[in-house]
Each structure stands twice: as structure tokens, then as C-alpha cells.
Amino acid sequence: MRAVSSTDYRVGIAGAGAMGQGIAQVGLMGGMTVVVQDAKAGAAAAAAEQVFARLDRLVEKQRLAAQDVAAMKDRLVAADAVAGFADCDTVIEAVFEDLEVKQTLFREIEAVVRPDCLIATNTSSLPIASIARVCEHKGRIAGMHFFNPVPLMQLVEIIKGPETEAPTVQALIELGKRMGRTPVEVKDSPGFLVNLAGRAFSTEGLRIQQEGAATPAQIDAVCRDCGGFRMGPFELMDLTGIDVNYPVSHIVFSEFQYDPRLKTTPHHKLLYEAGRFGRKTGVGHYRYDPAGAVEAPSPDHETDAAPAKGVLSIGESDPRLSDLLYEAGIEALSHDDGAAPLVAALLGEDCSSFVARSGADHRRLVGIDVTGDTSKRVTLMTAPGADPAARDAVAAAAVRSGRKVTAIKDSPGFIAQRIRAMIANLGCEIAQIGLATPEDIDLALKLGLNYPLGPLEIAEDLGLEETHGIMQRLQAITGDDRYRPSLWLRRRALLGLPIRTPD
Ligand SMILES: NC(=O)c1ccc[n+]([C@@H]2O[C@H](COP(=O)([O-])OP(=O)(O)OC[C@H]3O[C@@H](n4cnc5c(N)ncnc54)[C@H](O)[C@@H]3O)[C@@H](O)[C@H]2O)c1
């Protein structure tokens, strides 16, 4: 096998569609010779023109030098037949997502390339093992999963099938680096790393919506303002397309033997069946006007109530609650006057459960989420039968302090706690089953999905004990194993160990 650093390293790309073109571009930018092939006559040459146009734009933007791009253009070969891959050191397949098509093509590629040529697939959902099973030299077959658009997305997952040999993985890691990407090594598993770990964000948002605890607009606003996410789950689903994320959710759920942690909701399926795919169809979770602007109800709680002067803080004492009350100009009363709102910083618990164990007056109880960033927005929660006046008085004081308020119905773990703890828990489970290292799990989610923190970093940010406690209470209150804590999280929380402590 030739060193990936060889100046004349030759990469073949089968399939000159959106992904093939992006991979070709980063291959050229990495100084390699790139052979692009497509089954459709003329498609490879047309793709070369597209790649050239993109490189020219980078020259205009002064990101690349004109003479470098001229050299890159000389290193791109358009081929109409698989025979064009004969001298390649690695071939990356990026054709239609169809097992039979890929298996046939892999056999054709194996028939023309050298025995030491590596063959990688860019499949997003097919097991590497199922493609490799028809190949003669299974040790050189692996996954090389790029993200769209390739030149802008730094991450590439290098997927090791059951028979992939270590030197193959190592060479593909080096190839990914030479293409200017950041490779992470992942075991062959449904959804690989990013498409598996990313399920928690969307499906937990959907679950909160299904319970009727909050609207998509409220959930999205809390994820942005309190969780630090660039987009909330509903905005993200509408952007990527429900025609893409519903099938991925379903495949990952069924391939993981219907693990309830990965379950989505009937509403998600309904949108898919109805062809409400999001932005691309003008309607999904939200409606979009012809200019593409979102038509959504406000996530902000409006009230004309007078700000609360004093409240009684009940339940476990939490300095974050005292700070919030102070900043909102609310006096913390020392005893119950029978009329003031009762406030509690709940962790993984809903107001009803808290009332049941504490005997507090549910009509005056206002739950406040003190986790995450509460400087821009606070989430308030009340039990069924609560007096809206207590909530509105607390909300008015929060608004006076410059914060926005999201007022939701009873929900164990509010919005941000639930979604963040679910992301953390699934990331821990991925570490537990050894799909990737803890470091790569965090790196992949930050690069592949733009998360502000990786799943294990979220567990650290919430606190391991707190994350574990939120999951335990969610499981106990809902009776749903969806919320069972990962053993990785449980053990490290119980032992007081850092989250990255190896087994
Ligand atoms: N688009 C994405 O966001 C994305 C992200 C990651 C991975 N992927 C995966 O990458 C692969 C390609 O996706 P895409 O979006 O570029 O698809 P695409 O439809 O844009 O392009 C596929 C290309 O493959 C060609 N093709 C089909 N059969 C062929 C064959 N037997 N030999 C040679 N060429 C053939 C087609 O003519 C077409 O030009 C799929 O496996 C997909 O799952 C896609």
C-alpha cells in the first residue's frame, strides 16, 4: 500500500453527484490526483466543470491562488467507466444509496484496481459489512462518511467494518487529513456516530411536544437561548428535511432493536406521510411564507401582571435559584404568608411529583429551570390546576430583569434539562458500547452537528450526578425505559469519577 503522503497519490471517486463533487474538490485541494467517474454518460465531465467553478469562486474570494487552482484542474480526470480507477490508490464510492447498486459497483471496482487499493463507501445508512460481504478482499473495505456540503463540513467518519484491517483504517484517517478534514474512527453500527448520537436532540423535542408540555417554537427558543444550540430541533428538522430525518430516525430505531431511547413520535411520521417535509415544501413543523420566513407563534410568555415582590423558595436549596431571584429583584421570603408564589428549582422532576413528595400548595407552585444559560431566557413550569397569577407574577419579574420567559405545562426536566440530559445519556451509551472514543464522540457532534458542547461535555456542564439524577427521575416519573441512565453515566456519577474515565 502506497503512503497517503505520496505526491502522486491517486483517489478515485465513483458517483459524481453532490457528495462525489465535494469529495473531489477536497481531494484536489489536498494535492492529489482525482479520477471522477459516473455511470451516467457525460456526468463526470459535467461534475468536473462544477468543481472547477467552485474552485474559481475560491480564487475570486482570495481563498486560493490562481496558479494552485490551475494545477488542481490539471489533476482532475473525468472517466465514464470504472476502468478509469485502474491506477488508483483509494477509490471512494458515492453513488445512489442502494445496497445492490453499491455491491455490484464494488465487485466491478475490485476487478480493475490493484490488490492494495483501498475501497471506501460514503454510505450514510448501509452497514459496511453488507457491502464488504460481496468483496474478495474484505480487509481493504471501509466506510468514509463525509457530510454535506463536503468542503464546509470538516468532519469525516472512518468506519471500520468487522473485517476492515487496521492499516486500511489508518490510511483512510491519513487520507481524510490530507483532504483537510477531521477524521474520527467509528465502528460499523446503524447511523454510525453522528446520525445515531443526533437522534436524542430531535426525538426528545418531539416527545416534549407529544406530551403537550410545550410547543415547537417554545422548545426551539429554549434550546437556542438556554442550551446554546444554533437551532432548535424543530427548526433543524425542517431545514434538513423530514423526508431525510424521519427515515433515518426509523432506520436507527429499528436497527437498534427498537431501543426506546431512539424512538420518535407518531407526529414525526405523520408529517413524513403527509409530504410536509419542512422548508423545501413550505410546511413542516412550521409554515414558511414564499420568501422562506417562518410563520410561528411567539415562544415568549406575555403578561400584564405586576412583578412578584416576594416568593418563598421551597425544596432543595440551590444557589442558582437564589441568584436568579436576586437578579429579578424578588425578595426571598423566610416563611409562607399563604399568598406569595412558591418557587422550586426542580431537577428532572415535574411540579406534580414535587407536590406529592413535599406537600406544597400546587396552585401557587412555580417550577424554575436553573440549569444551562438563564441570562437570556428562563423556563417556568406549573402543575395542572395551578393559579396563573403566581406564574405571571414570577414571569413579570423575570421580564423586568431583561429576560424572556417561556411558560410550559408540567414536564419532568422542563425542556433544556430533558434534551441536554438525553443527548448526554446517548453519548455515554455510545461510549459504553465502544462505537468511538469519548473524545471523538464530543468532537464529532460539535463538527458534524454544530453542537456547542459534545454529549459528554454536556454531562460535565450539567454535572454528572445531576445528569444521572435527571435521567433517573425522568424514568421513574414517566415509567419509560427511554430515560434509563446509561451504565457509563451511572458508574461514573456513582463513583464521582470524570466522565472520560475508561472502563
Ligand atoms: N447528500 C448528502 O447529504 C449525503 C451525506 C452523506 C452521505 N451521503 C451518501 O453519499 C452517496 C451519494 O449521495 P449524493 O447525495 O451525492 O447522491 P446524488 O444522487 O447527488 O449522486 C449520485 C451519483 O451517482 C451516480 N451513480 C449511480 N449509480 C452509479 C454507478 N453504479 N456507478 C457510478 N455512478 C453511479 C448517479 O448518476 C449520480 O450522479 C449516497 O450513498 C448517500 O447516502 C449523502
The ligand as an ORCA input file, in Angstrom:
! r2SCAN-3c Opt
* xyz 0 1
  N     -26.349     14.144      0.192
  C     -25.986     14.013      1.470
  O     -26.285     14.865      2.333
  C     -25.146     12.847      1.879
  C     -24.366     12.943      3.069
  C     -23.556     11.856      3.414
  C     -23.548     10.715      2.637
  N     -24.336     10.652      1.511
  C     -24.282      9.417      0.725
  O     -23.471      9.655     -0.428
  C     -23.939      8.879     -1.530
  C     -24.214      9.794     -2.706
  O     -25.147     10.771     -2.321
  P     -25.405     12.077     -3.213
  O     -26.260     12.978     -2.404
  O     -24.124     12.589     -3.748
  O     -26.267     11.446     -4.405
  P     -26.556     12.046     -5.857
  O     -27.845     11.469     -6.300
  O     -26.357     13.521     -5.867
  O     -25.380     11.415     -6.771
  C     -25.233     10.047     -7.031
  C     -24.487      9.904     -8.348
  O     -24.132      8.544     -8.501
  C     -24.286      8.197     -9.874
  N     -24.422      6.748     -9.958
  C     -25.485      5.979     -9.664
  N     -25.174      4.665     -9.838
  C     -23.878      4.619    -10.226
  C     -22.974      3.575    -10.511
  N     -23.348      2.299    -10.451
  N     -21.722      3.892    -10.866
  C     -21.314      5.179    -10.943
  N     -22.128      6.214    -10.697
  C     -23.394      5.942    -10.314
  C     -25.509      8.974    -10.319
  O     -25.549      9.127    -11.741
  C     -25.330     10.298     -9.570
  O     -24.604     11.231    -10.360
  C     -25.142      8.099     -1.003
  O     -24.713      6.841     -0.568
  C     -25.607      8.943      0.176
  O     -26.305      8.181      1.127
  C     -25.116     11.685      1.122
*
